[in-house]
Structure formats: C-alpha cells, structure tokens
Amino acid sequence: MDEEKLNISTRKLLKNVGINSQRIIENSIRKAIDDDVINNSKKIQVSFTLEISELSIKKQIDGDIEVEL
C-alpha cells in the first residue's frame, strides 16, 4: 500500500469536509441570529457521523460550538 498516497488522499477529503462544514455551520448560525432563533450567548451541541459503508464504519463524533453575542 502506498502510505503517502493514502495520507494525501485522506487529508484532501478532510480539508474538503472541514471547509464545507465550517461554511454550513457559520451561515446557519448567522441566519439563526438574524431570525432571532439565537438571541444570547450559548454553546450549541454538534454531532457528526462518519460513515464508510465499504469499511463497515459508522462513528459519531460529538462536540460543541460557542456562540457569543
């Protein structure tokens, strides 16, 4: 197995996931603030699911995002 190619390919995927996820989260939070759904500082709980059917992987990753107003 070509370890370097695996590493580069994985990093490329994670960069894409990270950039797109950040954009979706930030835009959604801004809209929630504009719509007065969020009107005070808070922590928002977040859950991601990593699923790779071919490898029989399904893992949940939890965290939170702090919003200060």
N, C-alpha and C positions, 0 to 999 in steps of 0.2 A: 504494500500500500504506500502511496506517495503522501507522506505526512504533511509536507509543505503545502501541497495542493489542497488537502483536506482542511488544513488550518486556514488558508487564504479563502477558500470557498465558504467555510463556516463564518469567518469574520465578515465577509461581504454580506452574507444573509443577515447576520445580527446587526450590522450597520443599517441595512435597509429597514429592518424591523424597528430598530431604535428611532430612526429619523421619522418614519411614518407614524409610529405610536406617539411620539412626542408631539407631532403636529396635530393629531387627532385629539389628544388629551388637552393640549393648550387651547385649541379652538373651542372645544366643548366646555371647558371651564370658563372661558371668556363669554360665551353665549349664556351660560347659566348665570353668570354675574349680571350681564346685560338684562336678562329676563327676570332678575330678582329671585331666582331659584336659590342662589347662594348669596347671602347678604351679611355674612360675618366670617371672620377667620375660622378656619377649621381644617381638620385632616380628613381627606377623602380616601376611603379604603379602595384598593385596587387589586384585582385578581387577573392573572394571565394564565392561559392554558397552553402549554407546549405539547403539540400532538404530532407524532410522526408515525403514521399508520404502518408503514413498511417495517419499522423497527419495534412496533408494539409499545410505543412510548406515549404516555399521557400523564403529564405532571402539571400540577397547579403551583404557581408562584404568586405569593401574596406580598403586598406592601402598602404604602400609603403616600399620598401627596399632600404637602402642606400648602394651604391657600391662605395668604394674609391679605386682609383688606384694610 
